[in-house]
Every structure is written in structure tokens, then in C-alpha cells.
């Protein structure tokens, strides 16, 4: 529940911060785009207000991001991704040692079970002749 609230808050703050950044006047001449006085908020006070608001929203964004991380780790608890049970289930049992075998000597491989035969055209004919199930 807390994570959902924090996630919604961080999305709203990021949208507001994006809007504030786009409203601000360009300071430099990057790529030939200058910030002329043609904008609707050209007063010096509006620039200061937008700059301060952007700093406040950026700080709030970082605080919410850290809070979301802490809340996510608290809900996880002290359990580890790699538990002893999970590791035990992944470990393959070793083959039993044959009697009389020397330690360190690898036993010869056993033959793999024989694969099922591949389907033939006769199998398809027998399926085509059967009535469809309804």
C-alpha cells in the first residue's frame, strides 16, 4: 500500500517537474536555439520562481525515490534471494559411487534411453481417417 502511494507521488512529481523545466527560458545558445523574450513568462521574478520550484520538486523526487527503495526493502524483510532451501533444490544429487571403484576415477557414461520414433506418413493417415471430436 505504501509503495503504491509513493509510486503515484513520484509519478506526479516527475510530471510536474517536467512541465516546470519545459516552461523555463533557455539560458544558452545550444544548437543555435536562443531563449528570446517571446515567452509568456519573461519576467525576472517568474524565472526565479520557476527555478526555485524546480529545485524543490527535484529534491522531493529524490526523497520519494529513496523512500520507495526503503519501503521496498522493508517489505522484503530479512529473507535472502538465495535461501538454503532454494539452493538445496538446485543442487543435483551426485551419482552413487560404485563398489570397488577408486576415488577420483570417473565411471563410464551410461547410455541414454532410446528416443521415441519419429512420426511417419502412416501416422498422419490414421489421424485423418478418424472422426473429429465434438
C-alpha contacts under 8 A as a table, 3 or more apart, distances in Angstrom:
res1	aa1	res2	aa2	distance
1	X	4	X	5.21
1	X	5	X	6.44
2	X	5	X	5.18
2	X	6	X	6.16
2	X	71	X	7.26
3	X	6	X	5.10
3	X	7	X	5.95
3	X	68	X	6.16
3	X	71	X	6.43
3	X	72	X	6.93
4	X	7	X	5.02
4	X	8	X	6.17
5	X	8	X	5.26
5	X	9	X	6.16
6	X	9	X	5.02
6	X	10	X	6.08
6	X	64	X	6.52
6	X	67	X	7.60
6	X	68	X	6.09
7	X	10	X	5.16
7	X	11	X	6.25
7	X	68	X	7.19
8	X	11	X	5.17
8	X	12	X	6.28
9	X	12	X	5.16
9	X	13	X	6.12
9	X	64	X	7.61
10	X	13	X	5.08
10	X	14	X	6.03
10	X	61	X	6.12
10	X	64	X	6.11
10	X	65	X	7.13
11	X	14	X	5.15
11	X	15	X	6.23
12	X	15	X	5.18
12	X	16	X	6.20
13	X	16	X	5.11
13	X	17	X	6.00
13	X	57	X	6.39
13	X	60	X	7.52
13	X	61	X	6.32
14	X	17	X	5.02
14	X	18	X	6.07
14	X	57	X	7.86
14	X	61	X	6.89
15	X	18	X	5.09
15	X	19	X	6.30
16	X	19	X	5.13
16	X	20	X	6.23
16	X	57	X	7.74
17	X	20	X	5.06
17	X	21	X	6.15
17	X	54	X	6.05
17	X	57	X	6.00
17	X	58	X	7.04
18	X	21	X	5.22
18	X	22	X	6.23
19	X	22	X	5.17
19	X	23	X	6.21
20	X	23	X	5.10
20	X	24	X	6.46
20	X	50	X	6.45
20	X	53	X	7.66
20	X	54	X	6.32
21	X	24	X	5.40
21	X	50	X	7.97
21	X	54	X	6.96
22	X	25	X	7.98
23	X	50	X	7.92
24	X	47	X	6.77
24	X	50	X	6.66
24	X	51	X	7.76
25	X	35	X	5.75
25	X	39	X	7.49
25	X	42	X	7.79
25	X	47	X	7.50
26	X	29	X	7.80
26	X	34	X	6.52
26	X	35	X	4.61
27	X	34	X	7.38
27	X	35	X	6.23
28	X	33	X	7.83
28	X	34	X	6.38
28	X	35	X	7.30
29	X	32	X	5.28
29	X	33	X	5.27
29	X	34	X	4.79
29	X	35	X	7.56
30	X	33	X	5.81
30	X	34	X	7.34
36	X	39	X	7.31
37	X	42	X	6.10
38	X	42	X	7.60
39	X	42	X	5.88
41	X	46	X	6.21
41	X	47	X	7.61
42	X	46	X	6.86
42	X	47	X	7.26
43	X	46	X	5.32
43	X	47	X	6.67
44	X	47	X	5.23
44	X	48	X	6.50
45	X	48	X	5.10
45	X	49	X	6.14
46	X	49	X	4.96
46	X	50	X	6.05
47	X	50	X	5.14
47	X	51	X	6.03
48	X	51	X	5.06
48	X	52	X	6.10
49	X	52	X	5.24
49	X	53	X	6.01
50	X	53	X	5.05
50	X	54	X	6.04
51	X	54	X	5.13
51	X	55	X	6.34
52	X	55	X	5.11
52	X	56	X	6.22
53	X	56	X	5.06
53	X	57	X	6.14
54	X	57	X	5.14
54	X	58	X	5.98
55	X	58	X	5.06
55	X	59	X	6.13
56	X	59	X	5.18
56	X	60	X	6.16
57	X	60	X	4.92
57	X	61	X	5.98
58	X	61	X	4.95
58	X	62	X	6.39
59	X	62	X	5.27
59	X	63	X	6.24
60	X	63	X	5.05
60	X	64	X	6.06
61	X	64	X	5.18
61	X	65	X	6.11
62	X	65	X	5.00
62	X	66	X	6.18
63	X	66	X	5.25
63	X	67	X	6.09
64	X	67	X	4.92
64	X	68	X	5.99
65	X	68	X	5.11
65	X	69	X	6.32
66	X	69	X	5.09
66	X	70	X	6.24
67	X	70	X	5.08
67	X	71	X	6.03
68	X	71	X	5.10
68	X	72	X	6.08
69	X	72	X	5.14
69	X	73	X	6.30
70	X	73	X	5.17
70	X	74	X	6.16
71	X	74	X	5.10
71	X	75	X	6.34
72	X	75	X	5.42
72	X	76	X	6.47
73	X	76	X	5.09
73	X	77	X	6.52
74	X	77	X	5.25
76	X	79	X	6.75
79	X	83	X	7.50
80	X	83	X	5.77
82	X	86	X	6.38
82	X	87	X	6.60
83	X	86	X	5.21
83	X	87	X	6.24
84	X	87	X	5.16
84	X	88	X	6.01
85	X	88	X	5.02
85	X	89	X	6.24
86	X	89	X	5.18
86	X	90	X	6.41
87	X	90	X	5.14
87	X	91	X	6.37
88	X	91	X	5.42
89	X	92	X	7.75
97	X	101	X	7.20
98	X	101	X	5.69
101	X	105	X	7.09
102	X	105	X	5.73
119	X	123	X	6.21
119	X	124	X	7.97
120	X	123	X	5.39
120	X	124	X	6.90
121	X	124	X	5.05
121	X	125	X	6.30
122	X	125	X	5.05
122	X	126	X	6.25
123	X	126	X	5.21
123	X	127	X	6.36
124	X	127	X	5.08
124	X	128	X	6.14
125	X	128	X	5.08
125	X	129	X	6.22
126	X	129	X	5.32
126	X	130	X	6.61
127	X	130	X	5.43
128	X	131	X	7.92
